[in-house]
Amino acid sequence: MSERTAIITGGAAGIGRGLTLHFARNGWRAVALDRDEQALAELRDLVPESQFLAIPCDVGAEKDVLQAFERIAAWTNAAHLLVNNAGIADPFCGPLEDLSLDRWQGWVDASLTSAFLCSREALPLLRAGAPAAIVNISSTRALQSEPDCFAYAAAKGGLCALTHAMAVSLGPEIRVNSVLPGWIETGPWQRSDRRSEPEHSREDRAQHPVGRVGRVEDIVDAVAWLAGEGAGFVTGQEIVVDGGMTRRMIYAD
């Protein structure tokens, strides 16, 4: 893993924080792009300076992304992994008839437009580091829905479609896959003033055939596998990491 470089969007909190810390602590150079400068500053205190580049960036805005990748290219001449993890965590947008175009676009830009922009700008670095990988963090809501999650579901579903489109076009130098998290508890992985240690009820755990709610480490392990040689024959795939929740039939009481 020595001297490989991983770029993680939304890399300062939640799943992104877990990914950044994993790669920076395991011999990779890690780049975290995030709008939250306080969360980025906290990460700087947790990893070796030589292994980590923190860039404040709205990855849904083209100008920000262009500037960010200029900085990345000045820091490293190759990348081996891009994780398009950024997104709006809250999926609920309210009734469809009340959803404005601006709010809809916010969800789409945060997850889908950002993945397009960052993948496009990362291509020269990824090709220089080939064989390389892109992992898009989608959601099980790309496969099933709760009420009033229209924009989130559409953005995450689009991310799955973008995954197979890129896999077909960017191979064999770059493999592209998506990870679809289910219920993942990210409370312990927030910045210090937003951190929490939620307690999950028996009913919460029982919704999952594995008997527990997901952890950030579960997604980190999946991404690390997809980035490694062991997944060298895996591309264009949707890897569901949800403790079996989407496979369980739920009946009304």
C-alpha positions in Angstrom: 0.0 0.0 0.0 3.1 2.3 0.2 2.8 5.7 -1.5 -0.6 5.0 -3.1 -3.0 8.0 -3.1 -6.7 8.0 -2.3 -9.0 11.0 -2.9 -12.2 11.0 -0.8 -15.0 13.5 -1.3 -17.0 14.3 1.8 -13.9 13.0 3.5 -14.2 14.9 6.9 -17.2 13.3 8.6 -19.2 10.2 8.7 -18.3 7.4 6.3 -15.8 9.8 4.6 -14.0 10.4 7.8 -13.6 6.7 8.4 -12.3 6.3 4.9 -9.8 9.1 5.2 -8.4 7.8 8.5 -8.2 4.3 7.2 -6.1 5.1 4.2 -4.0 7.7 5.8 -3.1 5.3 8.7 -2.4 2.4 6.4 0.4 3.6 4.2 -1.6 5.6 1.7 -1.5 9.3 1.0 -5.1 10.6 1.5 -6.8 13.7 0.1 -10.1 14.8 1.8 -12.4 17.2 0.0 -15.2 18.7 2.2 -17.1 21.9 2.8 -16.7 21.6 6.6 -13.4 23.3 7.4 -13.7 22.6 11.1 -14.0 18.9 10.5 -11.0 19.0 8.1 -9.0 20.8 10.7 -9.7 18.1 13.3 -8.5 15.4 10.8 -5.2 17.2 10.4 -4.5 16.5 14.0 -5.1 12.8 13.6 -2.9 11.8 10.7 0.7 12.5 9.7 1.0 15.7 7.8 3.0 14.1 5.0 0.2 11.6 4.4 -2.7 14.0 4.3 -4.0 16.9 2.2 -7.2 18.6 3.3 -9.0 20.8 0.8 -12.2 22.8 1.6 -14.4 22.3 -1.4 -18.0 22.2 -2.5 -17.7 19.2 -4.8 -21.0 20.0 -6.5 -19.6 23.3 -7.8 -17.4 23.1 -10.9 -15.1 26.0 -10.0 -14.4 24.6 -6.6 -13.6 21.1 -8.1 -11.3 22.6 -10.7 -9.3 24.5 -8.1 -9.2 21.5 -5.8 -7.7 19.2 -8.4 -5.1 21.8 -9.3 -3.9 21.6 -5.7 -4.1 17.8 -5.8 -2.0 17.6 -9.0 0.6 19.9 -7.4 0.8 17.5 -4.4 0.9 14.2 -6.2 1.5 13.1 -9.7 -0.8 10.0 -9.6 -3.8 8.7 -7.8 -4.9 5.1 -7.3 -8.4 5.5 -5.8 -11.2 8.1 -6.0 -14.1 7.6 -3.6 -17.1 9.7 -4.5 -18.7 9.8 -1.1 -20.1 13.3 -0.8 -23.8 13.8 -0.4 -26.6 15.3 1.7 -27.1 12.9 4.6 -30.8 13.6 5.2 -32.8 11.9 2.5 -36.2 13.4 3.3 -37.4 16.3 1.2 -41.2 16.4 2.0 -44.1 16.0 -0.3 -43.4 16.1 -4.1 -45.8 19.0 -4.7 -43.8 21.1 -2.3 -40.3 20.2 -3.6 -38.6 23.2 -5.3 -36.2 22.8 -8.2 -33.5 24.4 -6.1 -33.8 21.9 -3.3 -34.1 19.0 -5.8 -30.9 20.2 -7.5 -29.1 20.4 -4.1 -29.4 16.6 -3.6 -28.5 15.9 -7.2 -25.5 18.1 -7.2 -24.2 16.8 -3.8 -24.2 13.2 -4.9 -24.4 12.8 -8.7 -23.0 16.0 -10.2 -20.1 15.9 -7.7 -19.3 12.4 -8.8 -19.2 13.4 -12.4 -17.1 16.5 -11.8 -14.6 14.8 -9.5 -14.3 11.7 -11.7 -13.7 13.8 -14.8 -11.0 15.9 -13.1 -9.3 12.9 -11.4 -8.9 10.9 -14.7 -5.4 12.1 -15.6 -4.2 11.3 -12.1 -5.9 7.9 -12.0 -4.6 7.0 -15.4 -1.1 7.9 -14.2 -1.6 5.6 -11.3 -3.3 2.7 -13.2 -4.4 0.2 -12.4 -6.7 2.4 -10.4 -10.3 2.3 -9.0 -13.3 4.6 -8.5 -15.8 3.7 -5.8 -19.1 5.6 -5.8 -21.0 5.6 -2.4 -24.6 5.2 -3.4 -27.4 4.0 -1.0 -29.9 1.2 -0.7 -32.5 3.9 -1.4 -31.4 3.5 -5.0 -33.1 0.1 -4.8 -36.0 0.8 -2.5 -37.7 3.9 -1.0 -39.3 5.4 2.0 -41.9 8.2 1.5 -40.7 11.7 0.5 -37.1 10.8 -0.5 -37.5 11.6 -4.2 -34.4 13.7 -4.9 -32.1 11.6 -2.7 -33.3 8.3 -4.3 -33.0 9.8 -7.8 -29.5 11.0 -7.1 -28.3 7.7 -5.7 -30.0 5.7 -8.4 -28.2 7.9 -11.0 -24.9 7.2 -9.2 -25.4 3.5 -9.8 -26.1 4.1 -13.5 -23.0 6.4 -13.7 -21.0 3.6 -12.1 -21.6 1.0 -14.9 -21.3 3.6 -17.6 -17.9 4.6 -16.3 -16.8 1.0 -15.8 -17.5 0.2 -19.4 -15.8 3.3 -20.7 -12.8 3.6 -18.4 -11.6 0.0 -18.2 -9.2 -1.7 -18.2 -7.0 1.0 -16.6 -9.7 2.0 -14.1 -12.3 -0.2 -12.4 -15.5 1.5 -11.2 -17.9 0.1 -8.6 -20.5 1.4 -6.3 -21.2 0.6 -2.6 -24.7 0.8 -1.4 -24.8 1.3 2.4 -27.9 0.6 4.4 -28.4 1.9 7.9 -24.9 3.0 8.9 -24.5 4.6 12.3 -22.2 7.6 11.7 -22.7 9.5 15.0 -19.3 8.5 16.4 -17.6 9.7 13.2 -18.7 13.3 13.2 -16.6 16.4 14.2 -16.3 16.8 17.9 -19.2 19.2 18.6 -21.6 17.0 16.6 -20.4 13.6 17.8 -22.9 11.1 19.4 -23.1 7.6 20.6 -26.6 6.5 19.8 -28.1 3.4 21.5 -30.0 1.1 19.2 -33.1 -0.7 20.3 -33.8 -4.4 20.0 -36.2 -3.5 17.2 -33.5 -1.5 15.4 -31.1 -4.5 15.5 -33.8 -7.0 14.6 -34.5 -5.3 11.3 -31.1 -6.6 10.1 -30.6 -10.3 9.6 -27.0 -9.9 10.9 -28.5 -8.7 14.2 -27.1 -5.2 14.4 -27.0 -1.7 12.8 -24.2 -1.0 10.4 -20.9 0.6 11.3 -18.7 3.0 9.3 -16.0 0.3 9.4 -18.3 -2.0 7.4 -18.3 0.5 4.5 -14.5 1.2 4.9 -13.8 -2.6 4.6 -15.9 -2.8 1.4 -14.2 0.1 -0.2 -10.7 -1.1 0.8 -11.5 -4.5 -0.8 -12.7 -2.8 -4.0 -9.5 -0.7 -4.1 -7.2 -3.7 -3.8 -5.9 -6.4 -6.0 -8.3 -9.0 -4.6 -11.1 -7.2 -6.5 -9.2 -7.0 -9.7 -11.9 -8.8 -11.6 -14.7 -6.7 -10.2 -16.0 -3.7 -12.1 -19.4 -2.1 -12.9 -21.0 -3.7 -9.8 -23.3 -2.6 -7.0 -22.1 -3.9 -3.7 -24.9 -3.8 -1.1 -23.7 -3.4 2.5 -26.8 -3.4 4.6 -26.7 -6.4 7.0 -29.3 -8.0 4.8 -32.0 -5.4 5.5 -33.1 -5.0 1.9 -33.6 -8.8 1.6 -35.9 -9.1 4.6 -39.7 -9.0 4.0 -41.5 -6.7 6.5 -45.2 -7.4 7.2 -47.7 -4.9 8.6 -48.8 -5.6 12.2 
